[in-house]
Amino acid sequence: MFLAVSIVAALVALLLVVRWIEPRFAFFPSQGEDATPHESGVDFKPVSIDTSDGEKLRAWMMTPAAPRARIVYFHGNGGNLSIWMPCLLNIARRGYAVFAIDYRGYGVSTGRPTERGLHRDVDATVARAWADAASGKPLVYWGRSLGGSMAAYAATVRRPDGLVLESTFPEARAVVRGSPLSLLVPFASYRFAVTDYVNRTPGVPVLQLHGDQDSIIPFALGRELFASIREPKRFVVIPGADHNDDVPLDAAAYWSAIDSFINALRAP
């Protein structure tokens, strides 16, 4: 009896430790807002979004006079909007309207990040971003790295015309596969189940981009994700690209793939 109680107590303790560790391994937020698009000569509108559990999120909206499409952008697990600004500006300068958020605990958004909390952030974001579909422009969710999980989840909440997944993984367990952390997976609550979310939105075209020199999310995981999701889909290799490159070495091929994908979409 003592042995059984000891084992149960040890498992409970391990469970609590893993649940404490999870957000510290998953999220690396930076506080504040050190730079905005305005300082780079791009007009933008700061937006405040209220979540269902009382948090306030900061969003940036950049809308050119005649946007080619509407992009809701979900950044990776590190930094904040200011740090991700070069990527956002590149998208806006291609003629796309951009709506991007800082998750709870990032930038000047309130709260502390958790997987469930980020899902609430996504719920509020897709309800707020271009709620009026009368623009006639395609609505695209674009997620990078962990943001790919948020973009895929967003598609299950409000259906987009297209989904862009950049440097993304199939699910959280795949990222730690083969490492000592994999021993803790049975006790983990985080899933970031990209494959599952994508496959719950049949018919939404997917463009997947992945650098073949990605040192954070290995290229093989990108291929694994691609093999696991349904059609219609397209996989584009970004030659020489690492995980956090602002501009790929072959920028022309990168943007050609994105423009071609979005141009083929049909708005509602």
N, C-alpha and C positions, 0 to 999 in steps of 0.2 A: 504493500500500500504506500509506504514511504517513497519507494522508487517511482511508482506511478505519479504520485503527487509532485515529485521533484521534476519528472520529465515534463509534465503539464506546465509547471511553473516556469521551466526553462524555455518552453515553446512560446508561452505568453510573453515572457521577457524579450525573446528574440523578435516576436511579432511587433512589440512596441518599439524596439530599437529600429527595425526596418521602416516602420511607418514614420519615425522621426527623421531617419536618414533620407527617405525618398525625395522630399521637396528640395533638400540640399544638394542632391545629385542631379535633379531634373531642371532646376531653375537657377539662373545666374543674372538676376536683374541689376540694372544700374539705375540709380535715383536721379531725379532732376530732369531738366530740359535745357541743355547747354547750347543748342543751336536749333534753328527752325528753317524751313524752306525760304522764308522771306529774306534771310541773310544771303541766300544764294540766288536771289533775283526771281524766285518762283512764288507766285501768289498762292496762299493757302488760307484755309479757315480752320481755326482750332474748334473742336467740338467736344462737348461733355456728354457722356453716356451714363445713364443710371442702370445698374444691374438689378436683377430681381431680389438680390440679398443685400442691397443697400450700398454697394460700392460705386465709386465714380471713376470712370475711365476717361483718359485723354485720347482723343483721336485727331488725326489731321485729314483734311479733305482738300485735294487739289483738283480743280475742274477746269480744263481748257475750254475755250469758246465752243469748239465743235469736237468733243471727244470721240475717239474711235470705238471705245468700249469703256465699261465701268469695272474697275479692278478693286476688289476688297482684299487687302494684303495682310497676311499674318506672318510676322517676323519670327525669328528663331528664339531659342531659350535664353540668350544672353543679350545684355545691353538694354537699349530703349530706343524710342523713335529717333532721337538725335543721332545715335550711333548708326542706326539703319538708314539714315537720311540719304546717303549716296545712292543706295538701291532704289529708294522711293523716287528720288529726283530723276534717275535714269528712266524709270517707267513713265513718269509724268511728261518728260521731255520727248517721249515717243508719241505723244498725243493721246495718252490714256488718262481718264479720270481715275484718281487714286483715293481710296478711303482706307486708312491704316490706323490701328489702335496700339496702345500700350496695354498689355495685360495688367491685371491687378498686381500691385507691388512693383511695377516697372514705371520708370519715368516719374510722372506726377500722378499716376493712377493710385487710388487707395487700395488697401487690403494686402493680403499675402497670397502668393500663387499656390494653387493646388490643381490637380487635373480637373476635378469637379468644378472648382472655381473658374478655371479658364473656359470650361464649357458654358458656364453662365455668362461669361464675358462674350463669347461667340454668339450666344442666343440674343443678347442685347444688341450686339453689333449688326448682325444681319437684319434685325428688325428696324434698325435705324438707318443703315446705309442704303440710300436710294430706294426708299420704301415704295415710291411711285415708279412702277415699271413702264410708264408711258413714254419714256425717252426713246424707245426703239433701238437702243444700243445694247449689245450683249453684256450680260453680267457674268463676271469671272471671279472665282475665288482662287487666290494665289498664295500658297504657303511654302515657306522655306524651312528645311530641317524640322524641328518640332512643330513649327507653324504649319507644316504639311498635314499633321494630324488635326490641327484646328480647322484648316480649310476643308479637309475631308469630312470632318464632323459638321461643319457649317452647311455642307451640301445636303445633309440629312435633315436639317432644320428648315432651310429655305433653298429650294432647288435653283442652282445657277445654270447658265448656258454652257459653261465650260469650267474645267478645274485644272490648275497648273500646280504640279508638285515638284519642288526643286530640292535636291539633296536630302531626300526623305527616306525613311525606313518603313518596313512593313508593320512593326509594332515594337514596343519598348523591349520586350524580351529578346528580340533578335539583336538589339544593339549590344547587350551584355553577354550574348552567347559565347561560350568558350573562355570567359573571364571568371575570376573567383566570385564576382558579384552574381553570377548565374545561380549560385547555391542559395541565394536569398530570394529568388524569383517566386517560389511557392508562398512566401509571406508578403509579397508586394501587392499593393492595391492599384498602382498605376499601370495602365495598359497602352494608351495612345495608339489605339487599334486602327491604323490607317487603312489596311486592307479591308477590314470589316465595314468601315464607314463608306469607302468607295463602292463596295459591292452592294451596299444598301441603296444606292442611287443609280439604278440601271439606266443606260441611255445617255448619261452625261459624259461628253467627250473629255478625255484626260490627256494632258501633255505632261510628260515626265522628263525632267532635266537632271543630269547628274554628272559631276566632274569625275574624270577617270583617275584623278590624283587626290581624291577626297580622303583626308587623313582623320576625319571625325566619324563620318558615316560612310563606311567603305563602299566602293563602287558595286561590289557584289551584292550588297544589301539593296541598292537601287534596282539592280536586275531582279532580285528576288521579289521585291514589291511589284515590279512590272509584270512578272510572270503570274502573280497571284490575283491581279485585278482584271475585271471584265472589259470587253470591248465596248465602245471604240476607244482606242488608246494609241499613243505614239511615244516612243522612247528616243530621246536625243542625248547623245554623248557630248559633254563639253570637254574637248581635248585640253589636257594640261591644267584643268581647273581644280583648285583645292576647295575646302568647305566654305571658307569665309571670304572668298574673292568678291570685291565690289563689282569689278568688270572682268569678264572672262578674257583670256588671251585672244580667242577668236570671237570678238564681240559681234562681228557682222553675221556669222553663222548662228550665234546665240539669238540675236534679235530677229533674224530671218525666220527661225523656227517659231518664235513666239508670235510674230506678226502674222505668219501664214496660218497658224492655229486659230488665232482670234478672228482673223478675216473670214474664216470658213464657218464661224458660229452664226447661228440665227438667234436674234433677240426675240423675246416673246411678243 
